[in-house]
């Protein structure tokens, strides 16, 4: 679960070796499943402060070589940042 602190437009920044995708509330918001070994940016995604979004980050490796990093950038952020424990939560039963 992802819960932004501030409302506004956010972008996800993915660094992949083999491939990955980001799914937010069931909608694919960024897909680089074919890989690319580079950092890529999602489109702008409006998020509401305090709302919990289901966040899925899928990744795969080809021939044992894989790796992925997920950052985000939103209102008030100078650069893309890794998400921290104050905005990421486990789903509640």
N, C-alpha and C positions, 0 to 999 in steps of 0.2 A: 504494500500500500504506500502511496505517495501522498503527502499532504503539504502543499506549498504554504509558505508563510505570507506571501504577498500575491495579490491578484495581478494578472497581466499575461503578456505573451512570453512563452518560453520556447527554447529550442534545445533539442538533445544533440549531444556531440558524441559520436561513436568512433572508437578506434578499433579496427578489426583486422585480423589476419585471414581467417577463412570465411567468416560470414556471421551476421547477427541481425536481429530485428527487435524493435521496441513496440509493444502493444499496450495501449492505454485505454482502460475501460472497454476492452474487447475490440478496439479499432487499431489496426496497424498504422502507426504514425511515422515509422522509418524502417526501411527494409534494405539491407545490404547483404542479403543471403549469399550472393555470389562472391563476396569477399572483396578485397581490394588493397589490404595492407596499408590503409591510410585512415586519416580522420575525416569523417563526413558529418554533415549537419542535417538535421530534420527541418521540416517547414516550421513556421511559427504555430504554436499550439496555445490557445487561450486556456489558462488555468485559474481557478478561483481559490483564494486564500481560505485555509481551514477545511476545504472539502477533501475527502479521501478518494483517491483514484486507484484502481487496481492497475499495477504496473507489472508487466512481464517483460523480461529481457532474455531473449533466446539467443543461443550461440551454438556453433558447431565447428568441428575441426576436420580438416581434410588431411589424410595420411599422417595423423598424429601431430600436425602443426596447427596450433590454434591459439587464440588469445583475443580478448575483447576488453574494452574499457568504456564505461558510460559516464558522461558528465552532462550537466545542463547549465543553461544560462538564462536568466530572467531579469525582471525589474530590479535595479539596484546592484546587479552583479557586474563587475568590471570585466571579468573573464569567465569562461566556462569552469565549473567547479564539480568535484565529486559530491554526490549527495551524502548527507550525514544522517546520523541517528535521530536528529530532531525533525526530519521530514520523511524518513522511511520507517514503516511499521509493518509488523507481521499482521496478516488478516486475523480478525477476531472470529471465533466460532459462532 
